[in-house]
Amino acid sequence: MTNSAKLMELVSQMEELHREKHNVPLVFAEIFKDEINSNDEQRLFNGIKRVIKKYGQDSKTVAAINEFTSVISGGASLDEIMQISLDEVENPTPATQLMVDT
């Protein structure tokens, strides 16, 4: 089974289970957030850069990356997050200064 076929099968299984158990979205979201939070910052940063460099020439893939990022972030695209990050590194707001060691 290919990766895409496996993902589609898992989505179908989750949808079916969700009909019976209404906590599927909550459990999924909490596990997803835990996985993101367990990743260290440098590894996350390098992984995102690697994906962009690898697939950045394919506009459909970039659109999919931005759509996925928008879903998990609550609305911001990856390019918006990257631009805000650049701006915050150059001119940190007090909130950013409290969150990170500069």
WOWOMO-V124312 format. One record per residue. N is the residue number from 1. PSI is psi in whole degrees, -180 to 180 (NA if undefined). Layout:
n->(N,N)
psi->(PSI,PSI)
//
This chain:
n->(1,2,3,4,5,6,7,8,9,10,11,12,13,14,15,16,17,18,19,20,21,22,23,24,25,26,27,28,29,30,31,32,33,34,35,36,37,38,39,40,41,42,43,44,45,46,47,48,49,50,51,52,53,54,55,56,57,58,59,60,61,62,63,64,65,66,67,68,69,70,71,72,73,74,75,76,77,78,79,80,81,82,83,84,85,86,87,88,89,90,91,92,93,94,95,96,97,98,99,100,101,102)
psi->(131,165,-43,-39,-39,-45,-44,-39,-42,-40,-45,-43,-41,-40,-43,-46,-36,-26,-31,-38,117,0,6,-48,-40,-48,-46,-49,-42,-42,-42,-47,-40,-41,-41,-45,-24,-13,132,158,-43,-41,-42,-49,-49,-38,-43,-46,-43,-45,-44,-44,-36,-42,2,-19,-13,108,-33,-39,-41,-41,-41,-41,-46,-39,-44,-45,-41,-40,-48,-20,-9,16,-22,136,165,-39,-34,-44,-42,-41,-44,-40,-45,-46,-41,-33,-43,-42,77,138,161,-37,-42,-40,-34,-32,-33,154,119,NA)
//
